[in-house]
Amino acid sequence: GTFELIAGRSRGTPRVANRLLKRVRDYAQVKGSGTLNTEIVESALKMEQIDSLGLDELDRAFLRALANVYDGGPAGIDAIAATLGEERDTLEDVVEPYLLQKGFLRRTKRGREITKAACQHLSLKPQRKKPANQPELFQ
């Protein structure tokens, strides 16, 4: 139902669920009759740019930067933060835990790397520069 849609996109975090519920409720009052239904919830979440897996615009920007600017990684968190104009702490405390949980990001000694699952979800293809005799990363 409607609450399951919100819960499924709340990152398993009550604070996020409450924030989304308030946004959806406000949307329902302005755009609809004030009652929640699947259509209203989907429209509100789309307007908030929350995708089907709960990724928001900052999550997607992080993954796009890793794929397109840093060729899929590895890239240091400070470099990614500078690229996005975001604080390192925000990325480490808010963005990365959820991307790691979803299997969209790997932390290595050399830096952050995007995963095949993330590339598939966002239809990304890292432009890896590789020697001619080296196999593709994602086959």
C-alpha positions in Angstrom: 0.0 0.0 0.0 0.9 3.6 0.3 2.9 3.4 3.5 4.9 0.5 2.1 5.9 2.7 -0.8 7.2 5.3 1.6 8.9 2.8 3.9 10.6 1.1 0.9 12.3 4.3 0.0 13.2 5.5 3.5 16.6 3.8 3.6 15.4 1.8 6.6 15.7 5.0 8.7 12.7 6.3 10.7 13.9 9.9 10.4 13.9 9.6 6.6 10.5 7.8 6.6 9.0 10.7 8.7 10.5 13.3 6.4 9.1 11.5 3.3 5.7 11.0 5.0 5.5 14.8 5.7 6.4 15.7 2.1 3.9 13.2 0.7 1.2 14.5 3.1 1.9 18.1 2.1 1.8 17.1 -1.6 -1.5 15.2 -1.1 -3.0 18.3 0.6 -1.9 20.6 -2.3 -2.4 18.4 -5.3 -5.1 16.0 -4.2 -7.9 15.6 -1.7 -5.6 15.3 1.2 -5.9 11.5 1.3 -3.0 9.3 0.4 -3.2 6.8 -2.4 -0.6 5.0 -4.5 -0.8 7.6 -7.3 -0.3 10.5 -4.9 2.6 8.8 -3.2 4.3 8.0 -6.5 3.9 11.5 -7.8 5.2 13.1 -4.6 8.2 10.8 -4.5 8.9 11.6 -8.1 8.7 15.3 -7.4 11.2 14.8 -4.5 13.4 12.9 -7.0 13.4 9.7 -4.9 13.8 6.7 -7.2 12.3 3.2 -6.8 15.2 2.1 -4.6 15.2 5.2 -2.4 18.1 7.0 -4.1 17.9 10.8 -4.1 19.6 13.3 -6.4 22.8 13.5 -4.3 23.1 9.7 -4.3 22.8 9.6 -8.1 25.2 12.6 -8.5 27.8 10.8 -6.4 27.5 7.6 -8.5 27.4 9.6 -11.8 30.6 11.5 -10.8 32.3 8.2 -9.8 31.3 6.7 -13.2 31.9 9.6 -15.5 34.5 11.8 -13.9 36.6 9.1 -12.2 36.0 6.3 -14.7 34.3 4.1 -12.1 37.0 4.6 -9.5 38.9 4.2 -7.4 38.6 7.8 -6.4 39.2 9.5 -3.0 36.4 10.9 -1.0 37.9 14.4 -0.9 38.1 14.4 -4.7 34.5 13.3 -5.1 33.4 15.9 -2.5 35.2 18.6 -4.4 33.6 17.5 -7.7 30.1 17.6 -6.1 30.6 20.7 -4.1 29.6 18.8 -1.0 31.1 18.3 2.4 33.1 15.1 2.9 31.2 14.4 6.1 27.9 14.6 4.3 29.0 12.1 1.8 30.6 9.7 4.4 27.7 10.0 6.9 24.6 10.3 4.6 25.3 9.1 1.1 27.9 6.3 1.4 26.3 4.1 4.0 23.1 3.7 1.9 25.1 3.1 -1.3 27.2 0.5 0.4 24.1 -1.2 1.9 22.5 -1.3 -1.6 25.7 -2.8 -3.1 26.3 0.3 -5.3 29.6 1.3 -3.9 32.9 -0.3 -2.8 35.4 1.2 -0.4 38.9 0.1 -1.1 42.3 1.1 0.2 42.7 3.1 -3.1 39.4 4.8 -2.9 35.7 4.5 -3.8 34.6 2.3 -6.7 31.2 2.0 -8.4 29.7 -1.4 -8.7 28.1 -3.2 -11.7 24.7 -3.0 -9.9 24.9 0.8 -9.6 25.8 1.1 -13.3 22.9 -1.1 -14.2 20.4 0.8 -12.0 21.4 4.2 -13.4 22.2 3.0 -16.9 25.8 4.2 -16.5 28.9 2.9 -18.3 32.2 4.0 -16.8 34.7 5.0 -19.4 37.6 3.0 -18.1 41.0 3.6 -19.7 42.7 0.3 -19.9 45.6 -1.3 -21.6 44.7 -3.1 -24.8 45.5 -6.5 -23.3 43.5 -6.0 -20.1 39.9 -7.5 -20.0 36.9 -5.3 -19.4 35.9 -4.8 -15.7 32.3 -5.6 -16.2 31.7 -8.5 -18.6 
